[in-house]
């Protein structure tokens, strides 16, 4: 098997970072209108409930599979031009007043798509870290 390939969920990628902020603050940042734009883009539709749909102005569409406050969002992810769904999970774990933030994507088609998404989630994480510093200091 190639790097990032699994038997169960195809190719996958994960990016994580420990932030020096409470999980409630990180959740509020990432699920607010501006914060959603940091990792999803400009939303044209957003129903943050299990079974809800979303659509971005860039053509990414999907369905919310799980939405648990201060914990995780799991959803399908299909950008314009893709012929398949992948699954994205944004998860937060509290750690002694800090938050471990993880972006994980699975069901990627091949190593090239995995590499592109790895770069995407690394850029997203850097943007989120900067937005958190701006919002919360430190």
C-alpha positions in Angstrom: 0.0 0.0 0.0 1.1 3.6 -0.7 1.6 6.3 2.0 -1.8 7.3 3.5 -3.6 4.3 1.9 -5.8 2.1 4.1 -7.8 -1.1 3.5 -11.0 0.5 4.9 -11.2 4.2 3.8 -9.0 4.5 0.8 -6.4 7.3 1.0 -6.6 9.6 4.0 -4.9 12.6 5.5 -4.9 14.2 8.9 -3.5 17.5 10.2 -3.5 18.3 13.9 -2.3 21.1 16.2 -2.6 21.9 19.9 -3.9 25.4 20.4 -3.5 27.3 23.7 -7.2 28.1 23.9 -10.3 26.5 25.5 -12.2 24.0 23.3 -15.4 26.2 23.6 -13.5 29.2 22.1 -12.0 27.2 19.3 -15.5 25.7 18.5 -17.1 29.1 18.5 -14.3 30.4 16.1 -14.7 27.5 13.7 -18.4 27.3 13.6 -19.2 31.0 13.4 -19.9 32.6 10.0 -16.3 33.9 9.6 -14.7 30.8 11.0 -16.6 28.4 8.7 -15.1 30.4 5.8 -11.6 29.6 7.0 -12.0 25.9 6.3 -15.0 25.6 4.0 -15.1 28.8 2.0 -18.0 31.1 1.4 -21.2 29.3 2.3 -24.3 29.6 0.2 -26.1 26.9 2.3 -25.3 25.6 5.8 -27.6 23.4 7.9 -25.5 22.5 11.0 -27.5 19.4 12.0 -27.2 15.7 11.3 -28.6 15.2 7.8 -28.2 18.9 7.0 -26.7 20.0 3.7 -24.1 22.6 2.8 -22.9 24.3 -0.4 -20.1 26.7 -1.0 -19.8 29.4 -3.6 -16.9 27.4 -5.1 -19.2 24.4 -5.7 -18.3 22.1 -2.8 -21.3 20.2 -1.6 -22.0 17.7 1.1 -24.1 16.4 4.0 -23.5 16.8 7.7 -23.2 13.3 9.2 -22.4 14.4 12.8 -22.5 17.8 14.5 -21.6 17.6 18.2 -21.0 20.9 19.9 -17.5 21.4 21.3 -16.5 18.0 19.9 -16.7 17.4 16.1 -18.3 17.9 12.7 -18.3 15.0 10.3 -19.5 15.5 6.8 -19.2 14.4 3.2 -17.1 16.6 0.9 -17.4 16.8 -2.8 -15.7 19.8 -4.5 -16.8 20.9 -8.0 -15.1 18.7 -10.5 -14.8 15.6 -8.3 -16.7 12.5 -9.3 -16.8 11.0 -5.7 -17.5 12.0 -2.1 -14.8 12.0 0.6 -15.4 12.4 4.3 -14.1 15.3 6.4 -14.0 15.4 10.1 -13.1 18.5 12.2 -12.5 17.3 15.8 -11.5 19.1 19.0 -10.3 17.5 22.2 -9.8 19.5 25.4 -6.3 19.1 27.0 -5.8 21.1 30.3 -7.1 24.4 29.0 -5.8 23.8 25.5 -7.4 22.3 22.5 -6.1 19.6 20.1 -7.7 20.5 16.7 -7.7 17.9 14.0 -8.8 18.0 10.4 -9.1 14.5 8.9 -10.1 13.5 5.4 -10.7 10.0 4.1 -12.0 8.3 0.9 -9.5 10.2 -1.2 -9.1 8.7 -4.7 -5.3 8.4 -5.1 -1.9 9.6 -3.9 -2.1 12.8 -5.9 -5.5 13.8 -4.5 -4.2 13.0 -1.0 -1.1 15.2 -1.6 -3.3 18.1 -2.7 -5.6 17.7 0.3 -2.7 17.5 2.6 -1.5 20.9 1.4 -5.0 22.3 1.6 -5.5 21.2 5.2 -2.0 22.4 6.2 -2.9 25.9 4.8 -6.3 25.8 6.5 -4.6 24.9 9.9 -2.1 27.8 9.5 -5.0 30.2 8.7 -7.0 28.9 11.7 -4.0 29.3 14.0 -3.5 32.9 12.9 -7.3 33.7 13.2 -7.2 32.3 16.8 -4.2 34.4 17.7 -5.9 37.5 16.3 -9.1 36.6 18.2 -7.8 35.4 21.5 -4.2 36.6 21.7 -1.1 34.6 22.7 
